[in-house]
Every structure is written in structure tokens, then in C-alpha cells.
Amino acid sequence: MKNPTLYAAITIQKNAEVVVAPGEAPPPAEIDTTASTVTVILERNLGNKRVIPALFALFSGILFFVFCWMLHTRDKKAAEMRAAWDGKAS
């Protein structure tokens, strides 16, 4: 059960060569109309962007279970101690 591969296609074209004097800001890019266009297909790679949140959720769930179990055992011991306590003996 794997997610389908995601693709993105972009079309690029070379910019026109512009000579800029030192210290000046370059002008906005202009497309060279004589150059051919190239379509590039990119594969979207999610890498481990889903692994880290999944591990965090798993770790948090384990901690939640452990803390709930600790509270449960503490409450059981407290209930046993209350049941065993004789108020008239004091």
C-alpha cells in the first residue's frame, strides 16, 4: 500500500545574455526567444517527511500507555490500602 509517485512538469527556456556593469543591479530576466524550450519532469520525493511524524506519534502513544498504566497501578494500591485500613484502631 504505497502512495502513487507524484510528478511535476515544467518548461524552461534560456535567458538572454545581458552585460551588467560592476556595482549595478541586473535588469529583470528576459527570455531568449531564439532558444528552444525544454520540458523537465520532476519526481516529487517525500523522503522521510512522513517517517518522523509517525515515529513521534508512536513514541507519544507508548508514553501515554505507560503513564496510564502507572496511574492505574497507583490507584489499585491506594484502593487496597484504603480497604485494609481500620479506622477504629487509631
The first five atom37 places (N, CA, C, CB, O) and aatype in JSON, in Angstrom:
{
  "aatype": [12, 11, 2, 14, 16, 10, 18, 0, 0, 9, 16, 9, 5, 11, 2, 0, 6, 19, 19, 19, 0, 14, 7, 6, 0, 14, 14, 14, 0, 6, 9, 3, 16, 16, 0, 15, 16, 19, 16, 19, 9, 10, 6, 1, 2, 10, 7, 2, 11, 1, 19, 9, 14, 0, 10, 13, 0, 10, 13, 15, 7, 9, 10, 13, 13, 19, 13, 4, 17, 12, 10, 8, 16, 1, 3, 11, 11, 0, 0, 6, 12, 1, 0, 0, 17, 3, 7, 11, 0, 15],
  "atom_mask": [
    [1, 1, 1, 1, 1],
    [1, 1, 1, 1, 1],
    [1, 1, 1, 1, 1],
    [1, 1, 1, 1, 1],
    [1, 1, 1, 1, 1],
    [1, 1, 1, 1, 1],
    [1, 1, 1, 1, 1],
    [1, 1, 1, 1, 1],
    [1, 1, 1, 1, 1],
    [1, 1, 1, 1, 1],
    [1, 1, 1, 1, 1],
    [1, 1, 1, 1, 1],
    [1, 1, 1, 1, 1],
    [1, 1, 1, 1, 1],
    [1, 1, 1, 1, 1],
    [1, 1, 1, 1, 1],
    [1, 1, 1, 1, 1],
    [1, 1, 1, 1, 1],
    [1, 1, 1, 1, 1],
    [1, 1, 1, 1, 1],
    [1, 1, 1, 1, 1],
    [1, 1, 1, 1, 1],
    [1, 1, 1, 0, 1],
    [1, 1, 1, 1, 1],
    [1, 1, 1, 1, 1],
    [1, 1, 1, 1, 1],
    [1, 1, 1, 1, 1],
    [1, 1, 1, 1, 1],
    [1, 1, 1, 1, 1],
    [1, 1, 1, 1, 1],
    [1, 1, 1, 1, 1],
    [1, 1, 1, 1, 1],
    [1, 1, 1, 1, 1],
    [1, 1, 1, 1, 1],
    [1, 1, 1, 1, 1],
    [1, 1, 1, 1, 1],
    [1, 1, 1, 1, 1],
    [1, 1, 1, 1, 1],
    [1, 1, 1, 1, 1],
    [1, 1, 1, 1, 1],
    [1, 1, 1, 1, 1],
    [1, 1, 1, 1, 1],
    [1, 1, 1, 1, 1],
    [1, 1, 1, 1, 1],
    [1, 1, 1, 1, 1],
    [1, 1, 1, 1, 1],
    [1, 1, 1, 0, 1],
    [1, 1, 1, 1, 1],
    [1, 1, 1, 1, 1],
    [1, 1, 1, 1, 1],
    [1, 1, 1, 1, 1],
    [1, 1, 1, 1, 1],
    [1, 1, 1, 1, 1],
    [1, 1, 1, 1, 1],
    [1, 1, 1, 1, 1],
    [1, 1, 1, 1, 1],
    [1, 1, 1, 1, 1],
    [1, 1, 1, 1, 1],
    [1, 1, 1, 1, 1],
    [1, 1, 1, 1, 1],
    [1, 1, 1, 0, 1],
    [1, 1, 1, 1, 1],
    [1, 1, 1, 1, 1],
    [1, 1, 1, 1, 1],
    [1, 1, 1, 1, 1],
    [1, 1, 1, 1, 1],
    [1, 1, 1, 1, 1],
    [1, 1, 1, 1, 1],
    [1, 1, 1, 1, 1],
    [1, 1, 1, 1, 1],
    [1, 1, 1, 1, 1],
    [1, 1, 1, 1, 1],
    [1, 1, 1, 1, 1],
    [1, 1, 1, 1, 1],
    [1, 1, 1, 1, 1],
    [1, 1, 1, 1, 1],
    [1, 1, 1, 1, 1],
    [1, 1, 1, 1, 1],
    [1, 1, 1, 1, 1],
    [1, 1, 1, 1, 1],
    [1, 1, 1, 1, 1],
    [1, 1, 1, 1, 1],
    [1, 1, 1, 1, 1],
    [1, 1, 1, 1, 1],
    [1, 1, 1, 1, 1],
    [1, 1, 1, 1, 1],
    [1, 1, 1, 0, 1],
    [1, 1, 1, 1, 1],
    [1, 1, 1, 1, 1],
    [1, 1, 1, 1, 1]
  ],
  "atom_positions": [
    [[0.85, -1.17, 0.0], [0.0, 0.0, 0.0], [0.9, 1.24, 0.0], [-0.97, 0.0, 1.23], [1.16, 1.83, 1.04]],
    [[1.35, 1.59, -1.15], [2.26, 2.71, -1.29], [1.57, 3.82, -2.07], [3.58, 2.28, -1.98], [0.77, 3.55, -2.97]],
    [[1.88, 5.05, -1.72], [1.29, 6.17, -2.43], [1.82, 6.23, -3.86], [1.58, 7.49, -1.69], [2.96, 5.84, -4.12]],
    [[1.0, 6.72, -4.78], [1.47, 6.83, -6.16], [2.55, 7.9, -6.27], [0.3, 7.14, -7.12], [2.57, 8.87, -5.5]],
    [[3.43, 7.72, -7.23], [4.51, 8.68, -7.46], [3.92, 9.96, -8.03], [5.58, 8.1, -8.42], [3.09, 9.93, -8.94]],
    [[4.35, 11.08, -7.49], [3.87, 12.38, -7.95], [4.91, 13.01, -8.87], [3.56, 13.31, -6.76], [6.11, 12.99, -8.57]],
    [[4.45, 13.58, -9.97], [5.34, 14.22, -10.92], [4.92, 15.66, -11.14], [5.35, 13.45, -12.26], [3.75, 16.02, -10.97]],
    [[5.89, 16.49, -11.53], [5.62, 17.87, -11.92], [6.4, 18.12, -13.19], [6.0, 18.89, -10.78], [7.59, 17.79, -13.27]],
    [[5.76, 18.71, -14.19], [6.43, 19.03, -15.45], [6.54, 20.54, -15.57], [5.67, 18.42, -16.67], [5.54, 21.25, -15.43]],
    [[7.75, 21.03, -15.85], [7.95, 22.46, -16.04], [8.65, 22.68, -17.37], [8.77, 23.08, -14.86], [9.43, 21.84, -17.83]],
    [[8.38, 23.82, -17.97], [9.01, 24.18, -19.23], [9.98, 25.31, -18.96], [7.96, 24.59, -20.3], [9.62, 26.32, -18.35]],
    [[11.22, 25.15, -19.41], [12.24, 26.17, -19.19], [12.8, 26.63, -20.52], [13.37, 25.64, -18.27], [12.77, 25.92, -21.52]],
    [[13.32, 27.85, -20.5], [13.94, 28.42, -21.69], [15.07, 29.33, -21.23], [12.9, 29.21, -22.56], [14.99, 29.96, -20.18]],
    [[16.11, 29.4, -22.03], [17.3, 30.16, -21.67], [16.99, 31.66, -21.63], [18.44, 29.89, -22.68], [16.18, 32.17, -22.4]],
    [[17.66, 32.35, -20.68], [17.55, 33.81, -20.6], [18.49, 34.47, -21.59], [17.85, 34.3, -19.17], [19.51, 33.9, -21.98]],
    [[18.14, 35.67, -22.0], [19.0, 36.44, -22.89], [20.23, 36.91, -22.12], [18.23, 37.65, -23.51], [20.13, 37.31, -20.96]],
    [[21.4, 36.86, -22.79], [22.64, 37.31, -22.16], [22.62, 38.83, -22.01], [23.88, 36.86, -22.99], [22.32, 39.55, -22.97]],
    [[22.94, 39.31, -20.82], [22.95, 40.75, -20.54], [24.27, 41.07, -19.85], [21.72, 41.18, -19.65], [24.67, 40.39, -18.91]],
    [[24.94, 42.12, -20.34], [26.18, 42.56, -19.7], [25.82, 43.64, -18.69], [27.22, 43.1, -20.76], [25.15, 44.62, -19.01]],
    [[26.27, 43.43, -17.46], [25.95, 44.36, -16.38], [27.25, 44.98, -15.89], [25.18, 43.65, -15.22], [28.23, 44.28, -15.65]],
    [[27.24, 46.29, -15.74], [28.42, 46.99, -15.22], [28.6, 46.62, -13.75], [28.28, 48.53, -15.39], [27.62, 46.39, -13.04]],
    [[29.85, 46.56, -13.29], [30.09, 46.23, -11.88], [29.42, 47.23, -10.95], [31.59, 46.18, -11.6], [29.49, 48.44, -11.16]],
    [[28.76, 46.72, -9.92], [28.11, 47.57, -8.93], [26.67, 47.9, -9.25], [0.0, 0.0, 0.0], [25.98, 48.48, -8.41]],
    [[26.2, 47.57, -10.44], [24.81, 47.86, -10.81], [23.94, 46.61, -10.61], [24.73, 48.35, -12.28], [24.42, 45.48, -10.69]],
    [[22.68, 46.86, -10.36], [21.73, 45.75, -10.24], [21.4, 45.22, -11.63], [20.43, 46.21, -9.51], [21.24, 46.0, -12.56]],
    [[21.31, 43.93, -11.78], [20.96, 43.38, -13.09], [19.51, 43.68, -13.43], [21.21, 41.86, -13.13], [18.67, 43.78, -12.54]],
    [[19.21, 43.82, -14.72], [17.82, 44.07, -15.12], [17.0, 42.79, -14.94], [17.75, 44.57, -16.59], [17.56, 41.71, -14.78]],
    [[15.68, 42.92, -14.96], [14.83, 41.72, -14.87], [15.16, 40.76, -16.01], [13.33, 42.11, -14.9], [15.51, 41.18, -17.12]],
    [[15.05, 39.48, -15.73], [15.39, 38.47, -16.73], [14.44, 38.54, -17.92], [15.35, 37.06, -16.12], [13.24, 38.74, -17.77]],
    [[15.03, 38.38, -19.11], [14.24, 38.34, -20.34], [14.53, 37.02, -21.04], [14.57, 39.56, -21.27], [15.68, 36.56, -21.08]],
    [[13.51, 36.43, -21.59], [13.66, 35.14, -22.25], [14.27, 35.33, -23.62], [12.3, 34.41, -22.36], [13.9, 36.24, -24.36]],
    [[15.22, 34.45, -23.96], [15.82, 34.44, -25.29], [14.85, 33.7, -26.21], [17.25, 33.76, -25.28], [14.71, 32.49, -26.12]],
    [[14.19, 34.45, -27.1], [13.15, 33.85, -27.94], [13.73, 32.92, -29.0], [12.34, 34.94, -28.62], [13.0, 32.11, -29.56]],
    [[15.02, 33.03, -29.28], [15.62, 32.14, -30.29], [16.01, 30.79, -29.7], [16.86, 32.81, -30.91], [16.23, 29.83, -30.44]],
    [[16.09, 30.69, -28.4], [16.47, 29.43, -27.76], [15.27, 28.48, -27.72], [17.0, 29.68, -26.32], [14.12, 28.91, -27.65]],
    [[15.57, 27.21, -27.76], [14.49, 26.22, -27.72], [14.02, 26.01, -26.28], [14.95, 24.88, -28.35], [14.76, 26.25, -25.32]],
    [[12.79, 25.55, -26.15], [12.25, 25.28, -24.82], [12.52, 23.81, -24.47], [10.72, 25.6, -24.75], [12.58, 22.95, -25.34]],
    [[12.67, 23.57, -23.19], [12.92, 22.22, -22.69], [11.91, 21.95, -21.58], [14.4, 22.05, -22.17], [11.72, 22.77, -20.69]],
    [[11.27, 20.79, -21.66], [10.35, 20.39, -20.6], [11.07, 19.4, -19.69], [9.04, 19.75, -21.2], [11.64, 18.41, -20.14]],
    [[11.03, 19.71, -18.4], [11.7, 18.88, -17.41], [10.62, 18.23, -16.54], [12.7, 19.71, -16.54], [9.71, 18.9, -16.06]],
    [[10.73, 16.92, -16.35], [9.79, 16.21, -15.49], [10.49, 15.95, -14.16], [9.3, 14.87, -16.15], [11.56, 15.34, -14.12]],
    [[9.88, 16.42, -13.09], [10.44, 16.26, -11.75], [9.62, 15.25, -10.97], [10.49, 17.63, -11.01], [8.39, 15.27, -11.01]],
    [[10.3, 14.37, -10.26], [9.62, 13.41, -9.4], [9.66, 13.95, -7.98], [10.28, 11.99, -9.49], [10.72, 14.25, -7.45]],
    [[8.49, 14.06, -7.38], [8.41, 14.58, -6.02], [8.82, 13.47, -5.07], [6.99, 15.11, -5.69], [8.2, 12.4, -5.04]],
    [[9.86, 13.72, -4.3], [10.36, 12.75, -3.34], [10.06, 13.24, -1.94], [11.89, 12.51, -3.53], [10.62, 14.24, -1.49]],
    [[9.16, 12.55, -1.26], [8.8, 12.95, 0.1], [9.85, 12.53, 1.11], [7.46, 12.37, 0.48], [9.88, 13.05, 2.23]],
    [[10.71, 11.61, 0.75], [11.78, 11.18, 1.64], [11.23, 10.71, 2.97], [0.0, 0.0, 0.0], [10.35, 9.85, 3.01]],
    [[11.74, 11.26, 4.05], [11.29, 10.83, 5.37], [10.38, 11.87, 6.02], [12.49, 10.56, 6.28], [10.33, 11.96, 7.25]],
    [[9.68, 12.65, 5.23], [8.79, 13.66, 5.79], [7.61, 13.03, 6.52], [8.28, 14.58, 4.7], [6.97, 13.69, 7.34]],
    [[7.31, 11.78, 6.25], [6.22, 11.11, 6.94], [6.72, 10.19, 8.04], [5.38, 10.32, 5.96], [5.96, 9.81, 8.93]],
    [[7.99, 9.82, 7.98], [8.53, 8.89, 8.97], [8.65, 9.57, 10.33], [9.9, 8.36, 8.52], [8.27, 8.99, 11.35]],
    [[9.18, 10.77, 10.36], [9.4, 11.47, 11.63], [8.08, 11.7, 12.38], [10.1, 12.81, 11.38], [8.01, 11.39, 13.56]],
    [[7.02, 12.24, 11.74], [5.76, 12.37, 12.48], [5.17, 11.03, 12.92], [4.74, 13.1, 11.62], [4.57, 10.94, 13.99]],
    [[5.35, 10.0, 12.11], [4.83, 8.69, 12.51], [5.57, 8.15, 13.73], [4.94, 7.68, 11.34], [4.94, 7.61, 14.64]],
    [[6.88, 8.3, 13.75], [7.65, 7.86, 14.92], [7.3, 8.68, 16.16], [9.15, 7.95, 14.64], [7.23, 8.14, 17.26]],
    [[7.1, 9.98, 15.98], [6.71, 10.83, 17.1], [5.36, 10.4, 17.67], [6.66, 12.31, 16.67], [5.19, 10.33, 18.88]],
    [[4.41, 10.11, 16.78], [3.09, 9.66, 17.24], [3.19, 8.31, 17.96], [2.11, 9.55, 16.05], [2.54, 8.11, 18.98]],
    [[4.0, 7.41, 17.44], [4.19, 6.11, 18.08], [4.83, 6.27, 19.46], [5.05, 5.19, 17.2], [4.37, 5.66, 20.43]],
    [[5.86, 7.06, 19.55], [6.55, 7.29, 20.83], [5.6, 7.95, 21.83], [7.8, 8.17, 20.62], [5.58, 7.57, 23.0]],
    [[4.82, 8.94, 21.39], [3.87, 9.6, 22.28], [2.8, 8.62, 22.76], [3.21, 10.79, 21.58], [2.4, 8.65, 23.92]],
    [[2.34, 7.76, 21.87], [1.35, 6.75, 22.26], [1.89, 5.77, 23.28], [0.0, 0.0, 0.0], [1.19, 5.4, 24.23]],
    [[3.14, 5.36, 23.1], [3.76, 4.45, 24.07], [3.88, 5.13, 25.43], [5.15, 3.99, 23.58], [3.57, 4.53, 26.46]],
    [[4.34, 6.38, 25.45], [4.44, 7.11, 26.71], [3.08, 7.28, 27.37], [5.08, 8.49, 26.48], [2.96, 7.14, 28.59]],
    [[2.05, 7.57, 26.58], [0.71, 7.71, 27.12], [0.26, 6.41, 27.78], [-0.28, 8.12, 26.01], [-0.28, 6.42, 28.88]],
    [[0.48, 5.29, 27.11], [0.11, 4.0, 27.66], [0.86, 3.73, 28.96], [0.39, 2.88, 26.65], [0.26, 3.28, 29.94]],
    [[2.16, 4.0, 28.99], [2.96, 3.75, 30.2], [2.47, 4.59, 31.36], [4.45, 4.04, 29.93], [2.31, 4.09, 32.47]],
    [[2.22, 5.88, 31.12], [1.76, 6.75, 32.2], [0.36, 6.36, 32.68], [1.75, 8.21, 31.74], [0.09, 6.41, 33.88]],
    [[-0.52, 5.96, 31.77], [-1.84, 5.48, 32.19], [-1.72, 4.22, 33.04], [-2.74, 5.21, 30.96], [-2.43, 4.07, 34.03]],
    [[-0.82, 3.31, 32.66], [-0.62, 2.09, 33.43], [-0.07, 2.41, 34.81], [0.32, 1.13, 32.69], [-0.47, 1.79, 35.8]],
    [[0.85, 3.37, 34.89], [1.4, 3.77, 36.19], [0.3, 4.34, 37.09], [2.53, 4.81, 36.01], [0.24, 4.01, 38.27]],
    [[-0.56, 5.18, 36.54], [-1.66, 5.74, 37.32], [-2.63, 4.64, 37.76], [-2.41, 6.81, 36.52], [-3.13, 4.66, 38.88]],
    [[-2.88, 3.69, 36.88], [-3.79, 2.6, 37.2], [-3.25, 1.77, 38.37], [-4.02, 1.71, 35.97], [-3.99, 1.47, 39.31]],
    [[-1.98, 1.4, 38.3], [-1.41, 0.6, 39.4], [-1.35, 1.4, 40.69], [0.0, 0.11, 39.02], [-1.54, 0.84, 41.77]],
    [[-1.08, 2.69, 40.61], [-1.07, 3.53, 41.82], [-2.46, 3.58, 42.44], [-0.58, 4.96, 41.49], [-2.6, 3.48, 43.66]],
    [[-3.48, 3.74, 41.61], [-4.86, 3.78, 42.13], [-5.26, 2.43, 42.73], [-5.83, 4.17, 41.01], [-5.97, 2.4, 43.74]],
    [[-4.83, 1.32, 42.13], [-5.14, 0.0, 42.7], [-4.5, -0.17, 44.07], [-4.66, -1.12, 41.76], [-5.14, -0.68, 44.99]],
    [[-3.25, 0.26, 44.22], [-2.57, 0.16, 45.51], [-3.25, 1.05, 46.55], [-1.08, 0.53, 45.38], [-3.4, 0.66, 47.7]],
    [[-3.64, 2.25, 46.14], [-4.32, 3.16, 47.07], [-5.66, 2.58, 47.5], [-4.52, 4.54, 46.42], [-6.02, 2.7, 48.67]],
    [[-6.39, 1.95, 46.59], [-7.67, 1.34, 46.94], [-7.47, 0.17, 47.89], [-8.41, 0.87, 45.68], [-8.26, -0.02, 48.82]],
    [[-6.42, -0.63, 47.67], [-6.13, -1.74, 48.58], [-5.78, -1.23, 49.97], [-4.99, -2.61, 48.03], [-6.22, -1.79, 50.97]],
    [[-5.0, -0.17, 50.03], [-4.61, 0.39, 51.33], [-5.82, 0.97, 52.07], [-3.53, 1.48, 51.15], [-5.93, 0.83, 53.29]],
    [[-6.73, 1.63, 51.34], [-7.94, 2.17, 51.97], [-8.84, 1.04, 52.47], [-8.72, 3.05, 50.98], [-9.45, 1.15, 53.53]],
    [[-8.91, -0.04, 51.7], [-9.75, -1.17, 52.12], [-9.16, -1.88, 53.34], [-9.91, -2.17, 50.96], [-9.91, -2.38, 54.18]],
    [[-7.84, -1.92, 53.43], [-7.19, -2.61, 54.55], [-7.12, -1.75, 55.81], [-5.79, -3.04, 54.15], [-6.87, -2.28, 56.89]],
    [[-7.33, -0.47, 55.7], [-7.18, 0.44, 56.85], [-8.38, 0.31, 57.78], [-7.01, 1.91, 56.38], [-9.53, 0.32, 57.33]],
    [[-8.11, 0.18, 59.05], [-9.17, 0.1, 60.05], [-9.17, 1.4, 60.82], [-8.98, -1.13, 61.01], [-8.22, 1.7, 61.54]],
    [[-10.22, 2.19, 60.68], [-10.29, 3.49, 61.33], [-10.45, 3.41, 62.83], [0.0, 0.0, 0.0], [-10.09, 4.36, 63.53]],
    [[-10.97, 2.33, 63.36], [-11.19, 2.19, 64.81], [-9.9, 1.88, 65.55], [-12.22, 1.09, 65.08], [-9.82, 2.1, 66.76]],
    [[-8.89, 1.38, 64.84], [-7.64, 1.02, 65.51], [-6.86, 2.26, 65.92], [-6.78, 0.15, 64.58], [-6.03, 2.18, 66.83]],
    [[-7.09, 3.38, 65.31], [-6.33, 4.59, 65.64], [-6.82, 5.27, 66.88], [-6.37, 5.56, 64.51], [-6.28, 6.3, 67.28]]
  ]
}
